[in-house]
Amino acid sequence: MAKRTVSLLQLLLLVYGVCVPASAQICRLLGQPALPLLSAQKDINIGAIFSFHKSALLKIQPFTSKPKPTTCGSLRGFKYAQTLIFTIEEINNSTQLLPGVSLGYKIYDSCSSVSQTVLSGMSLMNGYEETLSDTSCSRPPAVHAIVGESNSSPTMALASVVGPFSLPVISHFATCACLSNRKRFPSFFRTIPSDYYQSRALAQLVKHFGWTWVGTVRSRGDYGNNGIAAFEETAKQEGICIEYSEAILSTDPKEQFLKTLEVIKKGTARVVLAFVAVGDFIPLLNVIAQHNITGIQWVGSESWITYRTFAETKEYSFLSGAVGFAIANAKLVGLREFLVNVHPDQEPKNELLKEFWETVFQCSFRSNRSGGCTGSEKLAELQNEYTDVSELRIVNKVYTAVYAIAHTLHNKSTETNYVSDFSSQVLEYMRDVRFTVKTGEEIFFDSSGDPAARYDLINWQLADDGSLQFKHVGFYDSSLSSKQCLQVIQEHMIWAGNSRQFPVSVCSESCPPGTRKAVQKGRPVCCYDCILCAEGEINNETDSSDCFPCDLEYWSNEGKDKCVLKVVEFLSYTEIMGRVLCIFSFFGVLLTAIVSFLFYLHKETPIVRANNSELSFLLLFSLSLCFLCSLTFIGRPTEWSCMLRHTAFGITFVLCISCVLGKTIVVLMAFRATLPGSNVMKWFGPLQQRLSVVSLSLIQMIICVLWLTISPPIPYMNLSYYREKIILECNLGSALGFWAVLGYTGLLSTLCFILAFLARKLPDNFNEAKFITFSMLIFCAVWITFIPAYISSPGKFTVAVQIFAILASSFGLLFCIFAPKCYIILLKPEKNTKKQMMGKSSSKTEICVENGRKRIEAKSRDF
């Protein structure tokens, strides 16, 4: 852009004037001078450049040629010019602002041309005399400030030309964010906010409505390119994707507009942002109207969103429901009266006034027929863009621009008391100007020459009479916080096609809580699939890209949108398995008690006495403890229950096995010492049996005490076995202690089994050893299978396996050792005699074992 500006300046210098050698003192203008269309010379003059005509080209013409006449086609430009004159007259009539000083004006026509704008700007600086002397460049500028231009590109060129000369340029409608560059445009100011803020506001508006998939159409110029660039930058931050971006220009061939229309038709975005100038938008709207394209929600920039001509054109009814930001409206008292009082007779020689009159009344001063202008027509009776004062958004910016210049001049004149000598210092004073106009708006400029960004949110709605009206449905104020800067009254809005149905424009539907977005390969980030969060992860937001893992003690619910406490699993008394095991445990205790009671009732009978009643009762007691210790494994593990369950299990079973081992040794020793005079049993009498039981049990107690002292079992939440639940179990503490307790019990069981196996072939009528063999076989089988089952069982089943092993081995001992004797006591009492206990064998030997003593009476012996 900088290179283009330099080239343009070089061309203009060639076109505008050619300097003769230094020896000459006169410069003569080449071509026709640019002349003001409206002017009034006063004490201090303000320049202005507006677009009155649709187009014009700067051409190098012969000296004798004259510019060709054109027609005034822009009522908007003429309205701006009259507003400037109205404001100047209001200031001149004021006694508080610039007292004793009159403001004048020089208004030029830019003809919507960059070159014509620059030419007009140079005329405002240097004057428009055909012959310039050597003092022409040293005198003050012809004006002290310039108001204009309306479009961004011409304004950039104008600001580039006058910037080095410190002549302030104040635009009322040039919104390009690039003009905020103080290095390139040091003397530029504006009373309308920069497109940077409008673009950000539009992006936030689109985000507010949830439109993440939009198309854009822009003017192929500084206004559209910079505006859409700022919008795209903010949109990307807000998560908005742009499906397509089309650029148009009013001078494009119709094929280009048809191509843009085809892109809009094929696009899936139902929202289109049109960041275009009015002139560029009209050809596209005409093409859309011809093809009857409806159902698109239009979002507009301030350049056209309040353009009443669009609203009043029936062919553009598809714009109904359009929404966009516009400059805040204002009411200027007395402006309409001033506008309608304009008449060609005020300046009979002014061709612009005549052109304006011919345009609005569709007549001609050159014709004396019925179509001729008489001058008696009345502007007050017209309803058009010029006479309408209901929408003074941009007009108000012309008004405030003139007041900004006046206040700057006033502030400087107050300090110097002499107005004529401070033209070169106006720029410095304008940077610090701050005032409030009659409309209540406070005007000031920031370091970039921009005012505060305030916009009205406008919605196009059909009135009861069928006309379109601009409905105020919110606002945007950049001075507020990010959460409050945009305010929308959505319930009052009408959408595309004059519908109350809220439009949806997304590439993919929103991902609900519990899911995450997975971007589709090769497509924009707004196009995605919704993937359910993994187990243990949640997402409680809509359209989130990530799922978040729950804490260790929490798990995701079914909807994957909330973390809930994990299910704590342990073998409880309230569940069926816990209840069944409790029943079997109590049943074992009850059965053991019945057997004990039965033995107590028949304690004097031979079968009870012959089986060492003292060890039998101790065995029954230990079996009761074994059944009861299984209950310690049921319920929520606590510090005490964890220590009790393992130690009680180890001690009670060792006590039980010690009793069985004692009975086995007694039987074995009694029937192995059959030779006369044998004295073996004196070493294994009642005292020795008691000591053996106590000694063997004491070893297990010592192991348990060491285990509890060094590293006792403690409650432990196992989070690793199941991800979705917590297993509440007892940590063994020292695994060595646990396996030492279990190993010692297994060692005694194995020893007991071996001894009982050796005594299995003793006389049948008094052979308890074979029952002990069966009981130990069951006991060892249960605990051998317990080890792999214990290791592989998950959660509460680990505890259930341990309880099952305790109950199975206890029932095995109880039934195998005591069931045959109970059978004889209850069902075969005739066999419970000394004779039956002695029996008959080939050796004719009567054997009687009572309380550990051996008595052998040899009746006869056959060898």
C-alpha positions, 0 to 999 in steps of 0.5 A: 500500500505504501508503494502504491501511495508513493506512485500515486503521489508521483503521478499527481505531482506530474499531473498537478503541477510542473516546476520550472528551473530554480532560476524561475520564480513562477510555477504554472498549474498543468490542467484544470484546477480542482474547485470547491463546489460549496464555499464561504470565506471567513476568518478561519476556513475548514475544508471538506471532501464528500462524494457528490457524484458517482464517479469521475476520472482524473484525466490530463486534459488540454489547457483549453478544455473544460471539465464535462458536466456531471449529475449529482447522484449522491443525496447522502454526500449532499446531506453531509455537506449541508450538515457541515454548513449547518454546524458551522452556522450553529458555531458562528451563532454561538457566543461561547465557542470561538467568540468573535471569530467566524468559521468558513468552509470549502467543500470539494467533490471526491467523486468516489475517486482516490485520485480526485480526493487527493487532488482536492486535498492538495487544493485545500492545502495550496489553494487553486490559483493557476499561477503560483509564486515562490511564496505560495508554499511558505504561506499557511494552508488554505484551511486549518483542517479537513473533514472527510472522506467517507470511504476508507481508501480515498481517506488513506490517500488523502491522509498520506498526502496531507500528513507530512504537512501536519494538517488534521484530517477528520473523517466521519465515515472512514472506518478502516482499522489501518488508519489507526497506524500513527506512523503512516497517518500522523494527522488522521482523526475520526469521529466514527469507531475503527472497524477493528472494534466493529469486527470484534463486536460482530465476531462476539455477536456471532458467537453470542448466537451460537453461529459457528459456521458462517460465510463472509462477503467483503468489498475488495478494498481497504474497508472490506479486506481489513474489516474481514481480516480483523473479524477472522482473527477474532472469530478464530479466537471465539471458535467460529469457522468461515466456510467461504470468503468472497470479495466483490467490487461494484465494477466487477462484471456480472459473472463475478457476482453470479459466481459469488451467488453460486458459492452462497447457494452451495454453502451450508452456512445459513449466516452470511456476514456482509462487510461491504460498502453500499456501492459494492453491495447493490450489484450483488443484491440485484443478482440475489433478487433475480434468483430469489435466494431466501432463508439466509440470515444476513449480518451487516456492517455499519456501512449498509445496516441502516441504509434506508434505500435498501430497506425501502426496496421491495426487491430486497425483502430477503434482507428482512431480519438482518442484524448488525451494528450501527453507529449510535443514532442522534437527534440534531435540533433544527437540522431538518428545517435547515435541510429543507430550506436549501434552494438554488436561488440562494446561490444562483451561480452554484451548479451543484444546487441546481443539480441537486434540485433536478435530482430530487424533483426529477426536473430540469432548469434547461426545459420550459416544458411541463418537466421543467423546474420552476423553483417553487417545489418544496423540499419539506413535502418530500420523503427521501434520504435527504429529508429523513432525519430519523437516522442521523447516525453518520450525519451526527459524525459530520456534526461532531467532526466540525465541533472537534475542529471548533473546540480545538481552535477555541482551546488554542485561541484561548491560550494565544489570544491570536487565532491567525498564527497557530495553524501549524499547532492545531494538530497538537491541540486536537490530540488533547481535545475533549468536549460534550456536544449538545446530544450528550455524547462525549468526544475525545480521541485516543492515541491513535486518533480514534473515538470510543467504540459504541454501537447500536445493535440493529434488527430489520423488522417489518412494521404494521404498515409493511415497511421495514424499520430499524429496531434497536435490540442491543448495544456494544460498548468497548469501554465496558468489561468483556462480559458486559460490552455486548448486550442483546435483547434476543426476545425482541428480534426477528430473523430471516424471512420475518420469522421468529424461528431462531436460525442455526448455522453450524457445521456440526451439531453441538456436543452435549455434556458427556462427550468431546469433539473430535475434529474431522480430518481435513475439515475446519475445527468447527466440523467434528464428531461427538465422541463419548468420554471414556470410562472414568472421564467426564465433561460437563460442558457443551462443545468441549474438546477434552474430557477430564479424568475424575479423581482417584476416589471418583468415577464417571456416572452413566451420562459421563457429565459428573464424577460420583464417588466410586462404589466401595466394595467389601463383603457386607452382612447385608448382601446375600453372600455375606448372609449365607456365610454367616448362616453357615458359620453359626450353623457350625457353631451350633453343631459343635455345641450340640456335639459338645453337649452330647459328649458331655452327656455321655462322657462316661461311656466307653466311646468318649473315654476311649477317645481321650475326652479332654482333647476331644472337648478342647478340639470342639472348643477350638472348632467353635472358635474356628467357625466364629473367626470367619465372622471377623472377615465379614463387614467393613474392614477396620484397623481392629478387625484387620488385625483380629481376623488374621491372628484369630484365624491363625491361632484358632486353627493351630489350636485345633490342629494341635488337638488333632495332632495330640489325639493322633499321637496318642492313638499311634503310640498306644497301638505301637507299644504292644510288646509286654513291658513297653514303657513308651506311653509314660512319655506321652501322658496327659501332662505331655499332651497338654504341654504339646498343645500349649507349646504348638499354639504358643509358637503361632501366638509368637508369630502373630505378635511379631507380625502385629508389632512389625507390620500389622494388617491395616484397612486399604482402599484398593484402587488399581484392581477395578477402575470403577470401584474401590475394593476395601480390604485389609492390607496384609502389612507384612506378607511374610507374617501372613505366609508364616502364619499360614505355613505353620498351620500347614506344617502342623496339618501335614505332620498330623496327616502323615501320622494319622496315615501311618495309624490307619490300619489299626483294629477296626473297632477302635481305629480313630486314626483313619477318621483323622486321616480323612479329616486331614486329607480334606483340610489339606486339600481345602487349603492347598486349593485356597492359595491359587483361589485366594490370589486370583479372586477379585475384591470381596471374593478374596475374603469369601474364598478365605471364609469358605476355606475356614468353614470347609476345613472346620466342617471337615474336621467336625464331621470326619472325627465326631460324626462316627462317634455321634452315630454310635452314641445316638443310633447304635448305643449297643455298640457303646460298650467296653466289650464292643470297644475291645472287640475280638481279633486273632491275637485275642488281645483286650485293649483299653485306653482310658485318659491316655493310659495303656492297659493290655490284658493278654487273654491268649496269643496265637503265633 
